[in-house]
Amino acid sequence: MTGSGQRPLLFLDVDGPLIPFGAAPQQYPTYQASPEPQGTGSNPLLARINPKHGPRLAALPCDLVWATTWMADANECIAPRIGLPKLKVVTWPEPSDTDEQDERNGLHWKTRALVDWAAGRSFAWVDDEITNTDRTWVSAHHRGHALLHRVDPRQGLTDCDYVALNEWLQRTIGAPPSHGSA
């Protein structure tokens, strides 16, 4: 098990990993949710979410947590569409002077909050905006294992991403605690 005796966390962003964007719109397949979750008909980008993501995410050996600006709306609009239960949601702190300095230095505005939220627990973070600056910072400031996995926003999560996440999670479950990023 992980150092804390708990399964690793998987912090999941929505825009990019689940809702691909950035390519020509005709390049994206669309999917019909059945039944269509209430209140989601107004956002046409939701049709880009492949419903197979839900079972694939649920099968990973981790605890899923929304790490998105969708916040609680992810549980109302995304989770039912892909067959996930309501997940915990990272609540983002108010921006501060430190955040502005971090961003000027290339650190993503989510990075500190996710490390704080994990509180030493091993985690994977799936996002389309992760950089080497974030990886370096997490390695220096997080005492558990961490995988910062960048997804191409034009494609969203792919089979290769699921393989990489599953392999890392399986290794992490059996690994002794570390004092940096894996």
C-alpha positions as CSV (number, residue, x, y, z in Angstrom):
1,M,0.0,0.0,0.0
2,T,1.0,3.6,-0.2
3,G,2.8,5.2,2.8
4,S,-0.4,6.4,4.4
5,G,-2.1,3.0,4.1
6,Q,-4.6,4.4,1.7
7,R,-5.0,4.1,-2.1
8,P,-3.4,6.8,-4.1
9,L,-5.5,9.8,-5.2
10,L,-6.2,10.6,-8.8
11,F,-6.8,14.3,-9.3
12,L,-8.8,14.7,-12.5
13,D,-9.2,17.8,-14.7
14,V,-12.2,17.9,-17.1
15,D,-11.3,20.3,-19.9
16,G,-8.6,18.6,-22.0
17,P,-8.6,15.2,-20.4
18,L,-12.4,14.4,-20.6
19,I,-13.5,17.2,-23.0
20,P,-11.0,17.4,-25.8
21,F,-10.5,20.8,-27.5
22,G,-8.1,22.6,-29.7
23,A,-8.5,20.7,-33.0
24,A,-11.1,21.3,-35.7
25,P,-14.6,20.6,-34.2
26,Q,-15.3,18.0,-36.9
27,Q,-12.4,15.9,-35.7
28,Y,-14.2,15.1,-32.4
29,P,-16.7,12.3,-32.2
30,T,-19.8,13.0,-30.2
31,Y,-21.6,10.7,-27.8
32,Q,-25.2,10.7,-26.6
33,A,-25.6,10.3,-22.9
34,S,-28.4,8.0,-21.9
35,P,-30.3,9.2,-20.1
36,E,-29.1,12.8,-20.6
37,P,-28.3,14.3,-17.1
38,Q,-30.6,17.2,-16.3
39,G,-29.3,20.6,-17.1
40,T,-26.5,19.5,-19.3
41,G,-28.1,20.1,-22.7
42,S,-26.9,23.7,-22.7
43,N,-23.2,22.8,-23.1
44,P,-22.6,21.3,-26.5
45,L,-19.0,20.3,-25.5
46,L,-20.3,17.7,-23.1
47,A,-21.2,15.6,-26.1
48,R,-17.4,15.1,-26.7
49,I,-17.1,13.1,-23.4
50,N,-16.7,9.5,-24.2
51,P,-18.9,7.6,-21.8
52,K,-16.3,4.8,-21.6
53,H,-14.2,7.1,-19.5
54,G,-16.3,6.4,-16.5
55,P,-15.8,2.6,-16.2
56,R,-12.1,3.0,-17.2
57,L,-11.5,5.6,-14.5
58,A,-13.5,3.6,-11.9
59,A,-11.4,0.5,-12.6
60,L,-8.1,2.3,-11.7
61,P,-6.8,1.4,-8.2
62,C,-7.1,4.9,-6.8
63,D,-9.6,7.3,-5.2
64,L,-10.8,9.7,-7.9
65,V,-11.1,13.5,-7.0
66,W,-12.3,16.3,-9.3
67,A,-9.5,18.8,-9.7
68,T,-11.2,21.2,-12.1
69,T,-12.7,24.6,-12.4
70,W,-16.0,22.8,-12.9
71,M,-15.8,22.1,-9.2
72,A,-19.1,20.6,-7.9
73,D,-20.7,21.0,-11.3
74,A,-18.5,18.0,-12.4
75,N,-20.6,15.9,-10.1
76,E,-23.8,17.2,-11.6
77,C,-22.9,17.3,-15.3
78,I,-20.0,15.0,-15.9
79,A,-20.2,12.1,-13.3
80,P,-23.7,11.0,-14.3
81,R,-22.9,11.2,-18.0
82,I,-20.0,8.7,-17.7
83,G,-21.5,6.6,-14.9
84,L,-19.3,7.7,-12.0
85,P,-20.6,8.3,-8.5
86,K,-20.3,11.7,-6.9
87,L,-16.6,12.3,-6.2
88,K,-14.8,14.5,-3.8
89,V,-14.0,17.9,-5.3
90,V,-10.9,20.1,-4.7
91,T,-12.0,23.5,-3.5
92,W,-9.6,26.1,-4.9
93,P,-8.3,28.7,-2.5
94,E,-8.7,32.4,-3.3
95,P,-5.8,33.7,-5.5
96,S,-3.0,35.2,-3.5
97,D,0.3,37.1,-4.1
98,T,2.1,33.8,-3.8
99,D,-0.1,32.4,-6.6
100,E,0.8,35.3,-8.8
101,Q,4.5,34.9,-8.2
102,D,4.2,31.1,-8.8
103,E,2.5,31.7,-12.2
104,R,5.1,34.2,-13.2
105,N,7.7,31.5,-12.4
106,G,5.7,28.9,-14.5
107,L,4.1,27.0,-11.7
108,H,0.5,26.1,-12.4
109,W,-2.1,27.7,-10.1
110,K,-3.4,24.2,-9.1
111,T,-0.1,22.7,-8.0
112,R,0.3,24.0,-4.5
113,A,-3.4,23.3,-3.7
114,L,-3.2,19.7,-4.9
115,V,-0.1,19.0,-2.8
116,D,-1.8,20.5,0.2
117,W,-5.0,18.5,-0.5
118,A,-3.0,15.3,-0.8
119,A,-1.3,15.9,2.6
120,G,1.5,13.5,1.9
121,R,-0.7,10.9,0.3
122,S,0.5,9.5,-3.1
123,F,-1.3,11.0,-6.0
124,A,-1.6,11.2,-9.8
125,W,-2.7,14.4,-11.4
126,V,-4.2,14.3,-14.9
127,D,-4.3,17.6,-16.6
128,D,-3.5,19.2,-20.0
129,E,-1.5,22.1,-18.5
130,I,1.2,20.3,-16.4
131,T,4.8,21.4,-17.0
132,N,8.2,20.4,-15.8
133,T,8.1,23.3,-13.4
134,D,5.1,21.7,-11.7
135,R,6.9,18.3,-11.6
136,T,10.0,19.9,-10.1
137,W,8.0,21.7,-7.5
138,V,6.0,18.7,-6.5
139,S,9.2,16.6,-6.2
140,A,10.6,19.1,-3.8
141,H,7.5,19.7,-1.7
142,H,5.5,16.5,-1.6
143,R,6.7,13.6,0.6
144,G,4.6,10.9,-1.1
145,H,4.8,9.4,-4.6
146,A,3.4,11.7,-7.3
147,L,2.7,11.3,-11.0
148,L,1.9,14.5,-12.9
149,H,0.5,13.2,-16.2
150,R,-0.1,15.6,-19.0
151,V,-2.8,14.8,-21.5
152,D,-2.9,16.2,-25.0
153,P,-6.0,18.4,-24.9
154,R,-6.7,17.8,-28.6
155,Q,-7.1,14.1,-27.9
156,G,-8.2,13.8,-24.3
157,L,-7.5,10.6,-22.4
158,T,-6.3,7.8,-24.6
159,D,-5.6,4.1,-24.2
160,C,-1.9,5.0,-23.7
161,D,-2.8,7.4,-20.9
162,Y,-4.9,4.7,-19.1
163,V,-2.0,2.2,-19.4
164,A,0.5,4.7,-18.0
165,L,-1.8,5.6,-15.1
166,N,-2.7,2.0,-14.3
167,E,1.0,0.9,-14.4
168,W,2.1,3.8,-12.1
169,L,-0.8,3.2,-9.7
170,Q,0.0,-0.5,-9.5
171,R,3.7,0.2,-8.8
172,T,2.8,2.9,-6.2
173,I,0.4,0.6,-4.3
174,G,3.3,-1.8,-3.8
175,A,6.0,0.8,-3.3
176,P,7.5,2.0,0.0
177,P,6.9,5.7,0.8
178,S,9.2,8.1,-0.8
179,H,10.2,11.7,-0.3
180,G,9.6,13.0,-3.8
181,S,7.9,12.4,-7.0
182,A,7.9,9.1,-8.8
